[in-house]
Amino acid sequence: MCTQHPDHANVPYWDKGGDAFISAKEEVRECFSAFADLGTEEFLWDWEGKYVDEAVVERLINEHYDFFKKHELGRDIFLTYRIPNIWAEPEYSLSRAFMTILSFAKLGKDLGFKNPPVFEVILPMTDSGKKMFYIQKTFTEFARATGKIFGYKNILDYINILPLIEDIPNLLHPEKILEEYFALHKKYYGFTPPYVRLHIARSDPALNSGLVPAVLAAKTAISQGYVFAKKHRIKMFPAIGVGARPFRGALNPHNIPEFLDEYRGARTVYIQSAFRYDYPLAEVKKAMKILNKKLPTLKPEIYGQKTIRTIEEICAIAVREYQKTVEKLAPFIYKYSALVPRRRERRLHVGLFGYARAIGKKKLPRAIPFCATLYSLGVPPEFIGIGRAIKKMSAEQLAAFRLTYKNFRRDLLYAGRFLNKHNLEELGKMNRAWKDVAKDVEYLEEYLDEELKPWSNEDMVYGNLTGNALLLLKDKKDFSELIVETGKYRRSLG
């Protein structure tokens, strides 16, 4: 599933002579290229917190009729909406999204399509089955009322709700949300869904809780999803939303086998902008083919209740160490994240049309600018809280941790390429919380029995760039160009 996450540093391959900013108008072109050039099977059309072209299906079919005649939307390839969560973001977009889904269903029928072009929606920040059911029931009532008003027979009055779970407690126990949803669904519709596409976030759990809890909770969610499916005799198709760097999921064209081994059982993976635009196009296409072939075949790892309890204990330790540091650093990160260049037409982060992310009472930027700020200053967010958490784990917890997070060593040594220890020392003079991160690095090197350092002369050049970024920061000067320059090197803004 190709997505519109704005994490790329370079100009998209399809925008010759253009720039790295992708307007809402350009996103239709981007969507078609993902289908036609990259071989993606699904594209996420994002209504959450951003501006969106509401005529996407009409534009796609009108401009590329021959392609979509052969590759039918809703049957061969798929367009899936991520709708706004009306409990966190104003509902202005939701009714518009519903109306376009119904309009596209009518258009698809007139064109002879077998299925509606859009028939599933992702509900972000899902934290209860009641909210899933409310959206689904609302769509049914909306569709039936629309049919009466316009005097036509309903073509579509039911959509599949795909829960996107973004917090650690609910990722550890997604079955609680699904049980509540299934009970309400059965009572209203008279049947239970034949399948569930459980969407598992990786960026926001990492932003709010740190790398280790995000990985362990995501893997537990996959396991628990399959256990739920077996209990209810339905099919389960987990999806996972990952970025290119380890903090946000470590999915990139150079890391496919390791990623597939880590998240066995995932049937859909998000292919974000950095994956598509910050790597050579030939490598991107090859990686996409491998993913399309391998994802349906890998058996999930199922964890027993004892293992899950141990994972919960590990997460509690790691979350505590991460959050107490990030809360102290939040004002600094929030301030300088404003320098990260925009890549999409997002709405304001806060205000009438937005919603804020926070740790405690401190505001945080979104995950991508959060990561971009820290990476560009030579302090990868992967390290925050990890060393101290490992120090506090019992032998049993460490054993479970090693077995569960398979790529931990690889991910952290990779992140070490972008670590500037001198910068970290200098930052510690500005805020003592950075000294806790320095302790994390020290403890982590003890645990790994290996130094976290650059791998090559090119990595040393990257270190110089991050050193220059900190010098500009100290001089109260704009270092946004260095955020882009370092992003191009690490092949992702954040």
Summary of the structure (lengths in Angstrom):
residues: 494
radius of gyration: 22.5
end to end distance: 19.2
largest distance: 71.6
contacts: 1739
relative contact order: 0.11
helix: 55%
strand: 9%
